[in-house]
Amino acid sequence: MPTVAPPAAANVLELIGGTPAIFLDRLGSGVPGRVLLKLESANPGGSVKDRVAARCIADAEARGELRPGRPVVELTSGNMGIGLAIACAVKGYRLVAVMSSGNSSERRQQLAAYGAEVVLVPQAAGGVPGKVTGADLALVEARTRELVRELDGWRPDQFANPSNTSAHEATTGPELWAQARTEGGPLRAFVAIVGTGGTFVGVARALKVREPTIRCLAVEPVGASVLAGRPITNPGHKLQGAGYAFVPPAWQPSLCDGTVAIGDEEATATARELARREGVLGGFSTGANVAAALRLAREVEAGAVIATIACDTGLRYLSTDLYG
Ligand SMILES: Cc1ncc(COP(=O)(O)O)c(C=O)c1O
């Protein structure tokens, strides 16, 4: 256990980033490669989106687009909203978070706790709670646009905002590179699930500029492997926050060396193992990332490192069947 704590910060935004990483040597025992898991769940808002939210707000302020009194309006599956809610709480902005009713209830509750106004959009006909599809997202998008117009809101628009990828290129990627090099063998691959693609694209850019031979693989739901060019057979998966069955605007195919398709069952089983054997409580997307990383760790030489991301905390899924 470290005996020296970091110095006191001026506010919680200063605590975003610089997240720890651990080797999953219990889950990976008997496998030649080592999986390195970066715990984005350790951010103040519990997810990979804190970095993005803080950077979007700071960049918009610097450009003069966001100023005191202008509300922030955003479409969110929860994690971006929580990151924005933290930044808006510290900086004094009103936040209107628009999300699908298909997302877990903890996400809404947490947003409201930070003082955000949550607008819930009912799922498309036949939608299943806990499974947010592209059709659901289209409805949330339409409502978000209306609210931006009505309120003259500023929209971070995480799918189109370059601050999303640049946050990861400037921070997550270099941190991961340094962590892999200090503690482990050669970093052979990085695997990450894709929602907006910000994490994958930003980290892949940062890694490949340092070592072009690092393989970067995108994780996708089995029934919605659009990046692999496969037909969509089941867009209604459980990997909340990712796998929307469309190619996101930030996507850069040249950075992607391949894809790994993971089903709900494998993601769930891996998240459970991660909690029980490594003591790390992640969500479905974290389970998918670790499952994909373990597959790759079977194919590499002894000691080679496969890095991936714990996208958010499993506490956000207690109302689902993940741990129930
Ligand atoms: C739980 C979870 N996993 C994965 C992702 C995907 O991250 P990205 O949008 O950077 O592709 C998100 C994004 O919101 C998320 O909330």
Ligand as a Chemical Component Dictionary entry (heavy atoms), coordinates in Angstrom:
data_LIG
# 
_chem_comp.id                   LIG 
_chem_comp.type                 NON-POLYMER 
_chem_comp.pdbx_formal_charge   0 
_chem_comp.three_letter_code    LIG 
# 
loop_
_chem_comp_atom.comp_id 
_chem_comp_atom.atom_id 
_chem_comp_atom.alt_atom_id 
_chem_comp_atom.type_symbol 
_chem_comp_atom.charge 
_chem_comp_atom.model_Cartn_x 
_chem_comp_atom.model_Cartn_y 
_chem_comp_atom.model_Cartn_z 
_chem_comp_atom.pdbx_ordinal 
LIG C1 C1 C 0 -19.927 1.801 -20.043 1  
LIG C2 C2 C 0 -19.276 2.279 -21.296 2  
LIG N1 N1 N 0 -18.473 1.441 -21.949 3  
LIG C3 C3 C 0 -17.872 1.806 -23.102 4  
LIG C4 C4 C 0 -18.066 3.052 -23.658 5  
LIG C5 C5 C 0 -17.422 3.375 -24.983 6  
LIG O1 O1 O 0 -16.498 4.404 -24.951 7  
LIG P1 P1 P 0 -16.274 5.348 -26.208 8  
LIG O2 O2 O 0 -17.470 6.258 -26.312 9  
LIG O3 O3 O 0 -15.036 6.105 -25.878 10 
LIG O4 O4 O 0 -16.143 4.522 -27.428 11 
LIG C6 C6 C 0 -18.899 3.949 -22.999 12 
LIG C7 C7 C 0 -19.156 5.276 -23.547 13 
LIG O5 O5 O 0 -19.978 6.028 -23.084 14 
LIG C8 C8 C 0 -19.528 3.563 -21.792 15 
LIG O6 O6 O 0 -20.359 4.381 -21.131 16 
# 
loop_
_chem_comp_bond.comp_id 
_chem_comp_bond.atom_id_1 
_chem_comp_bond.atom_id_2 
_chem_comp_bond.value_order 
_chem_comp_bond.pdbx_ordinal 
LIG C1 C2 SING 1  
LIG C2 N1 SING 2  
LIG C2 C8 DOUB 3  
LIG N1 C3 DOUB 4  
LIG C3 C4 SING 5  
LIG C4 C5 SING 6  
LIG C4 C6 DOUB 7  
LIG C5 O1 SING 8  
LIG O1 P1 SING 9  
LIG P1 O2 DOUB 10 
LIG P1 O3 SING 11 
LIG P1 O4 SING 12 
LIG C6 C7 SING 13 
LIG C6 C8 SING 14 
LIG C7 O5 DOUB 15 
LIG C8 O6 SING 16 
# 
